[in-house]
């Protein structure tokens, strides 16, 4: 039976249960949208200076730590060390944080509150 064919009550019954409040759910979606906008800006920055390929290789590490040997595997084909890759990822994460702060500041009446607001959203 396809989901579209289900009556409204039946569809409601198969929705995942959650104890999240509407406010908490909104905050989670807002934080995800804000981070995505910052990532999009970072991608454009890299494309504008001819580093789109570098961004594509390193961007998976914005949200996670590397598995053993991943930096080595990225480093060898481009002739750099794993430490150079780690430094580039660190710089990329730092710039992402700056852009996320800028995105947050744009939504506030008082941009000085951006740091606290971003921290609260990401918690």
Secondary structure, DSSP 4 states (H G I P E B T S, - for coil): --GGGS-HHHHHHHSPP----HHHHHHHHHHHHHHHHHHHHHHHHHHHTT-HHHHHHHGGGGSSPPPTTHHHHHHHHHT--HHHHHHHHHHHHHHHHHHHHHHHHHTSSSGGGHHHHHHHHH-
